[in-house]
Amino acid sequence: MLTAGVAANAAFSVAFSGIPMTAVLMRTGYRLDNAALGLVLGLMGLGIAISELPWGMLTDRWGDRPVLLTGLGSTALALMAMALWAAPSAQHIPDLAWLGAGLLLVGLLGGSVNGASGRAVMTWFDSSERGFAMSIRQTAVPLGGGVGALVLPYVALHFGFAVLYGLLAALCALSAVMGWAWVHEPPVVQRSDARVAESAPAFHINPLRNRRVWRIVLGIGILCAPQFAVLSFGTVFLNDFGHAGLATITATMVFTQVGAMVVRVWSGRWTDRRRNRPAYLRACSALSALLFAGLAALVLVAGTHAADPLAMRVALVGLLGVSGVCVSAWHGVAYTELATLAGAARAGTALGMANTSVFLVCFVTPLAIPHLLTLQGWPVVWLAASGCALVAMPLLVPRAAAAAAAVKNTVVKTEWRRST
């Protein structure tokens, strides 16, 4: 089940994160200017943001398996339609409307994979395993993005966009087959009253009407802004300000993605054992705020003092990479905390709310950064990233909630010691 969920997320992530990596080739092949290119690339993220909540609600009503099969199957059909009618060739350049509508439709349909695979984690794993399982599931996003960045530009350059869209359709279809074979509702088993009380919320809630759920949803979205700033403009920063070469830039981005995968898995396992998700989320937010403030200060120092260019370049590259890993390390833990609060029966809705917030921020962040650069340059960009982390911290983990979690953790450990 977990493998099928990771495959579903990774297959769609190859499309969502990989297609923008072909931006230069897309601009040439479709004969677009920069404004039109930015619009069509943003439409896929907008489609995901619009569809996440409806797909999450359908997951709670229908179950994981029907939603995954419907979403992945229809996404594969949409990508195949783009291969047939929206790919440029020497004889025909498709209209901008066809390209934009196709990418918007892919986003609308592909948004199904996030809530369904997340709910499956809640139903198949108990409270001592969910953080670890959810974190493994969350590694699919950087994994798919890395594969897309390595493969799709080569395919577009040597074989064309028709083959590219066809390849993505095949990946989604293959993931649908894996979902059909492996994703099922868990068997009904008898559990002790203690485990039931531990793994379920004290009362059934409607996530759409719960203020605590909305606070976490907003916190998740806001804390994604620094992450998207690194992923979307980190290469521009290293090239324009750090004067780094292509090899250095590529190595930094690979380090950020691989580091995020490793730390996400470790953090899920670690917080499962220690039952300290609120404290971990608070620490990640605080450390991210500190690192991005330090990056802004380093940029100011580099711009106003005569320093060793090589040493300054190494410092900028290292601090940007560490900041990117830190601000990407918390996803699995935060999603587990949110889904646990909502309960397994409403986890799809809650995760859909969170992903709507995430992809709206994903759509807005690249649009806002150029304006911040125009105002005060890179220092204000990274200060804004630091500010987002500070704003997200009390939303993700209010002090009262952190204190209550610490007390609960102490009580659970004490009872466990007594029972053994």
Salt bridges, closest charged atoms under 4 A:
ASP60 OD1 - ARG119 NE 3.66
ASP64 OD2 - ARG119 NH1 3.13
ASP126 OD2 - ARG195 NH2 2.20
GLU185 OE2 - ARG119 NH1 3.54
GLU198 OE2 - ARG275 NH1 2.23
ASP272 OD1 - ARG277 NH2 3.14
GLU337 OE1 - ARG277 NH1 3.98
GLU415 OE2 - ARG418 NH1 3.51
